[in-house]
């Protein structure tokens, strides 16, 4: 299911919001962001 989500995100040139950086971070070309991470100043 993760690959399906990643493929849809890439095709639509979107950013994927997820806390699962370990799995999604391995997919080339996928733009991901973790909104649960603390802000960096």
PDB file of N, CA, C and O in Angstrom:
ATOM      1  N   UNK A   1       0.821  -1.190   0.000  1.00  0.00           N
ATOM      2  CA  UNK A   1       0.000   0.000   0.000  1.00  0.00           C
ATOM      3  C   UNK A   1       0.874   1.266   0.000  1.00  0.00           C
ATOM      4  O   UNK A   1       0.512   2.276  -0.603  1.00  0.00           O
ATOM      5  N   UNK A   2       2.026   1.198   0.683  1.00  0.00           N
ATOM      6  CA  UNK A   2       2.910   2.369   0.715  1.00  0.00           C
ATOM      7  C   UNK A   2       3.395   2.747  -0.678  1.00  0.00           C
ATOM      8  O   UNK A   2       3.492   3.929  -1.006  1.00  0.00           O
ATOM      9  N   UNK A   3       3.701   1.737  -1.503  1.00  0.00           N
ATOM     10  CA  UNK A   3       4.160   2.036  -2.863  1.00  0.00           C
ATOM     11  C   UNK A   3       3.061   2.671  -3.701  1.00  0.00           C
ATOM     12  O   UNK A   3       3.337   3.525  -4.543  1.00  0.00           O
ATOM     13  N   UNK A   4       1.824   2.265  -3.479  1.00  0.00           N
ATOM     14  CA  UNK A   4       0.698   2.855  -4.206  1.00  0.00           C
ATOM     15  C   UNK A   4       0.536   4.325  -3.813  1.00  0.00           C
ATOM     16  O   UNK A   4       0.321   5.185  -4.667  1.00  0.00           O
ATOM     17  N   UNK A   5       0.641   4.597  -2.527  1.00  0.00           N
ATOM     18  CA  UNK A   5       0.544   5.978  -2.041  1.00  0.00           C
ATOM     19  C   UNK A   5       1.680   6.816  -2.625  1.00  0.00           C
ATOM     20  O   UNK A   5       1.459   7.940  -3.075  1.00  0.00           O
ATOM     21  N   UNK A   6       2.891   6.270  -2.615  1.00  0.00           N
ATOM     22  CA  UNK A   6       4.044   6.985  -3.156  1.00  0.00           C
ATOM     23  C   UNK A   6       3.883   7.256  -4.649  1.00  0.00           C
ATOM     24  O   UNK A   6       4.191   8.352  -5.115  1.00  0.00           O
ATOM     25  N   UNK A   7       3.408   6.275  -5.394  1.00  0.00           N
ATOM     26  CA  UNK A   7       3.228   6.449  -6.837  1.00  0.00           C
ATOM     27  C   UNK A   7       2.212   7.538  -7.146  1.00  0.00           C
ATOM     28  O   UNK A   7       2.432   8.360  -8.036  1.00  0.00           O
ATOM     29  N   UNK A   8       1.117   7.548  -6.425  1.00  0.00           N
ATOM     30  CA  UNK A   8       0.088   8.578  -6.630  1.00  0.00           C
ATOM     31  C   UNK A   8       0.658   9.954  -6.308  1.00  0.00           C
ATOM     32  O   UNK A   8       0.381  10.924  -7.013  1.00  0.00           O
ATOM     33  N   UNK A   9       1.449  10.037  -5.249  1.00  0.00           N
ATOM     34  CA  UNK A   9       2.058  11.309  -4.858  1.00  0.00           C
ATOM     35  C   UNK A   9       3.025  11.807  -5.926  1.00  0.00           C
ATOM     36  O   UNK A   9       3.011  12.987  -6.275  1.00  0.00           O
ATOM     37  N   UNK A  10       3.858  10.919  -6.443  1.00  0.00           N
ATOM     38  CA  UNK A  10       4.838  11.305  -7.460  1.00  0.00           C
ATOM     39  C   UNK A  10       4.148  11.729  -8.754  1.00  0.00           C
ATOM     40  O   UNK A  10       4.514  12.751  -9.334  1.00  0.00           O
ATOM     41  N   UNK A  11       3.169  10.972  -9.214  1.00  0.00           N
ATOM     42  CA  UNK A  11       2.468  11.279 -10.464  1.00  0.00           C
ATOM     43  C   UNK A  11       1.788  12.641 -10.398  1.00  0.00           C
ATOM     44  O   UNK A  11       1.733  13.365 -11.392  1.00  0.00           O
ATOM     45  N   UNK A  12       1.271  12.984  -9.219  1.00  0.00           N
ATOM     46  CA  UNK A  12       0.575  14.260  -9.049  1.00  0.00           C
ATOM     47  C   UNK A  12       1.500  15.394  -8.618  1.00  0.00           C
ATOM     48  O   UNK A  12       1.043  16.498  -8.319  1.00  0.00           O
ATOM     49  N   UNK A  13       2.810  15.114  -8.588  1.00  0.00           N
ATOM     50  CA  UNK A  13       3.820  16.110  -8.195  1.00  0.00           C
ATOM     51  C   UNK A  13       3.437  16.786  -6.873  1.00  0.00           C
ATOM     52  O   UNK A  13       3.515  18.006  -6.728  1.00  0.00           O
ATOM     53  N   UNK A  14       3.025  15.955  -5.924  1.00  0.00           N
ATOM     54  CA  UNK A  14       2.578  16.440  -4.624  1.00  0.00           C
ATOM     55  C   UNK A  14       3.628  16.128  -3.563  1.00  0.00           C
ATOM     56  O   UNK A  14       4.623  15.455  -3.831  1.00  0.00           O
ATOM     57  N   UNK A  15       3.390  16.625  -2.366  1.00  0.00           N
ATOM     58  CA  UNK A  15       4.234  16.343  -1.219  1.00  0.00           C
ATOM     59  C   UNK A  15       3.468  15.423  -0.288  1.00  0.00           C
ATOM     60  O   UNK A  15       2.301  15.673   0.013  1.00  0.00           O
ATOM     61  N   UNK A  16       4.111  14.368   0.167  1.00  0.00           N
ATOM     62  CA  UNK A  16       3.491  13.403   1.064  1.00  0.00           C
ATOM     63  C   UNK A  16       3.793  13.784   2.505  1.00  0.00           C
ATOM     64  O   UNK A  16       4.956  13.900   2.892  1.00  0.00           O
ATOM     65  N   UNK A  17       2.749  13.976   3.294  1.00  0.00           N
ATOM     66  CA  UNK A  17       2.903  14.261   4.710  1.00  0.00           C
ATOM     67  C   UNK A  17       2.796  12.949   5.470  1.00  0.00           C
ATOM     68  O   UNK A  17       1.760  12.285   5.434  1.00  0.00           O
ATOM     69  N   UNK A  18       3.872  12.577   6.159  1.00  0.00           N
ATOM     70  CA  UNK A  18       3.907  11.296   6.864  1.00  0.00           C
ATOM     71  C   UNK A  18       4.935  11.345   7.981  1.00  0.00           C
ATOM     72  O   UNK A  18       5.882  12.131   7.938  1.00  0.00           O
ATOM     73  N   UNK A  19       4.737  10.492   8.985  1.00  0.00           N
ATOM     74  CA  UNK A  19       5.746  10.309  10.026  1.00  0.00           C
ATOM     75  C   UNK A  19       6.626   9.115   9.686  1.00  0.00           C
ATOM     76  O   UNK A  19       7.631   8.874  10.354  1.00  0.00           O
ATOM     77  N   UNK A  20       6.258   8.369   8.658  1.00  0.00           N
ATOM     78  CA  UNK A  20       6.962   7.142   8.287  1.00  0.00           C
ATOM     79  C   UNK A  20       8.118   7.458   7.326  1.00  0.00           C
ATOM     80  O   UNK A  20       8.088   7.074   6.157  1.00  0.00           O
ATOM     81  N   UNK A  21       9.111   8.147   7.828  1.00  0.00           N
ATOM     82  CA  UNK A  21      10.237   8.534   6.979  1.00  0.00           C
ATOM     83  C   UNK A  21      11.146   7.352   6.659  1.00  0.00           C
ATOM     84  O   UNK A  21      11.832   7.363   5.637  1.00  0.00           O
ATOM     85  N   UNK A  22      11.161   6.341   7.511  1.00  0.00           N
ATOM     86  CA  UNK A  22      12.048   5.199   7.275  1.00  0.00           C
ATOM     87  C   UNK A  22      11.650   4.418   6.026  1.00  0.00           C
ATOM     88  O   UNK A  22      12.525   3.978   5.280  1.00  0.00           O
ATOM     89  N   UNK A  23      10.359   4.236   5.781  1.00  0.00           N
ATOM     90  CA  UNK A  23       9.908   3.513   4.592  1.00  0.00           C
ATOM     91  C   UNK A  23       9.811   4.427   3.375  1.00  0.00           C
ATOM     92  O   UNK A  23      10.359   4.109   2.320  1.00  0.00           O
ATOM     93  N   UNK A  24       9.126   5.550   3.509  1.00  0.00           N
ATOM     94  CA  UNK A  24       8.925   6.437   2.365  1.00  0.00           C
ATOM     95  C   UNK A  24      10.219   7.135   1.949  1.00  0.00           C
ATOM     96  O   UNK A  24      10.357   7.525   0.789  1.00  0.00           O
ATOM     97  N   UNK A  25      11.167   7.300   2.871  1.00  0.00           N
ATOM     98  CA  UNK A  25      12.438   7.948   2.556  1.00  0.00           C
ATOM     99  C   UNK A  25      13.295   7.160   1.591  1.00  0.00           C
ATOM    100  O   UNK A  25      14.240   7.708   1.024  1.00  0.00           O
ATOM    101  N   UNK A  26      12.995   5.893   1.390  1.00  0.00           N
ATOM    102  CA  UNK A  26      13.767   5.038   0.482  1.00  0.00           C
ATOM    103  C   UNK A  26      13.302   5.148  -0.971  1.00  0.00           C
ATOM    104  O   UNK A  26      13.929   4.585  -1.867  1.00  0.00           O
ATOM    105  N   UNK A  27      12.215   5.865  -1.203  1.00  0.00           N
ATOM    106  CA  UNK A  27      11.632   5.941  -2.546  1.00  0.00           C
ATOM    107  C   UNK A  27      12.163   7.173  -3.268  1.00  0.00           C
ATOM    108  O   UNK A  27      11.900   8.306  -2.866  1.00  0.00           O
ATOM    109  N   UNK A  28      12.901   6.936  -4.321  1.00  0.00           N
ATOM    110  CA  UNK A  28      13.514   8.004  -5.102  1.00  0.00           C
ATOM    111  C   UNK A  28      12.457   8.877  -5.773  1.00  0.00           C
ATOM    112  O   UNK A  28      11.474   8.367  -6.311  1.00  0.00           O
ATOM    113  N   UNK A  29      12.661  10.189  -5.738  1.00  0.00           N
ATOM    114  CA  UNK A  29      11.755  11.111  -6.412  1.00  0.00           C
ATOM    115  C   UNK A  29      10.542  11.500  -5.608  1.00  0.00           C
ATOM    116  O   UNK A  29       9.724  12.295  -6.072  1.00  0.00           O
ATOM    117  N   UNK A  30      10.402  10.957  -4.408  1.00  0.00           N
ATOM    118  CA  UNK A  30       9.238  11.243  -3.577  1.00  0.00           C
ATOM    119  C   UNK A  30       9.539  12.412  -2.649  1.00  0.00           C
ATOM    120  O   UNK A  30      10.534  12.400  -1.925  1.00  0.00           O
ATOM    121  N   UNK A  31       8.686  13.408  -2.673  1.00  0.00           N
ATOM    122  CA  UNK A  31       8.822  14.561  -1.792  1.00  0.00           C
ATOM    123  C   UNK A  31       8.006  14.306  -0.528  1.00  0.00           C
ATOM    124  O   UNK A  31       6.783  14.174  -0.582  1.00  0.00           O
ATOM    125  N   UNK A  32       8.703  14.237   0.620  1.00  0.00           N
ATOM    126  CA  UNK A  32       8.012  13.937   1.880  1.00  0.00           C
ATOM    127  C   UNK A  32       8.299  15.018   2.915  1.00  0.00           C
ATOM    128  O   UNK A  32       9.324  15.699   2.871  1.00  0.00           O
ATOM    129  N   UNK A  33       7.371  15.151   3.837  1.00  0.00           N
ATOM    130  CA  UNK A  33       7.528  16.106   4.925  1.00  0.00           C
ATOM    131  C   UNK A  33       6.861  15.541   6.172  1.00  0.00           C
ATOM    132  O   UNK A  33       5.782  14.953   6.099  1.00  0.00           O
ATOM    133  N   UNK A  34       7.513  15.724   7.314  1.00  0.00           N
ATOM    134  CA  UNK A  34       6.989  15.262   8.599  1.00  0.00           C
ATOM    135  C   UNK A  34       6.601  16.474   9.428  1.00  0.00           C
ATOM    136  O   UNK A  34       7.469  17.156   9.971  1.00  0.00           O
ATOM    137  N   UNK A  35       5.324  16.746   9.531  1.00  0.00           N
ATOM    138  CA  UNK A  35       4.828  17.891  10.293  1.00  0.00           C
ATOM    139  C   UNK A  35       4.866  17.645  11.793  1.00  0.00           C
ATOM    140  O   UNK A  35       4.635  18.574  12.568  1.00  0.00           O
ATOM    141  N   UNK A  36       5.150  16.422  12.224  1.00  0.00           N
ATOM    142  CA  UNK A  36       5.216  16.137  13.654  1.00  0.00           C
ATOM    143  C   UNK A  36       6.596  16.419  14.215  1.00  0.00           C
ATOM    144  O   UNK A  36       6.768  16.454  15.433  1.00  0.00           O
ATOM    145  N   UNK A  37       7.590  16.624  13.351  1.00  0.00           N
ATOM    146  CA  UNK A  37       8.951  16.896  13.798  1.00  0.00           C
ATOM    147  C   UNK A  37       9.024  18.316  14.348  1.00  0.00           C
ATOM    148  O   UNK A  37       8.340  19.210  13.850  1.00  0.00           O
ATOM    149  N   UNK A  38       9.848  18.528  15.373  1.00  0.00           N
ATOM    150  CA  UNK A  38      10.007  19.890  15.920  1.00  0.00           C
ATOM    151  C   UNK A  38      10.569  20.838  14.872  1.00  0.00           C
ATOM    152  O   UNK A  38      11.351  20.434  14.011  1.00  0.00           O
ATOM    153  N   UNK A  39      10.173  22.078  14.948  1.00  0.00           N
ATOM    154  CA  UNK A  39      10.667  23.093  14.013  1.00  0.00           C
ATOM    155  C   UNK A  39      12.121  23.381  14.288  1.00  0.00           C
ATOM    156  O   UNK A  39      12.548  23.411  15.442  1.00  0.00           O
ATOM    157  N   UNK A  40      12.894  23.594  13.224  1.00  0.00           N
ATOM    158  CA  UNK A  40      14.306  23.954  13.356  1.00  0.00           C
ATOM    159  C   UNK A  40      14.436  25.462  13.235  1.00  0.00           C
ATOM    160  O   UNK A  40      13.906  26.064  12.302  1.00  0.00           O
ATOM    161  N   UNK A  41      15.136  26.066  14.172  1.00  0.00           N
ATOM    162  CA  UNK A  41      15.342  27.536  14.136  1.00  0.00           C
ATOM    163  C   UNK A  41      16.675  27.892  13.581  1.00  0.00           C
ATOM    164  O   UNK A  41      17.007  29.073  13.481  1.00  0.00           O
TER     165      UNK A  41
END
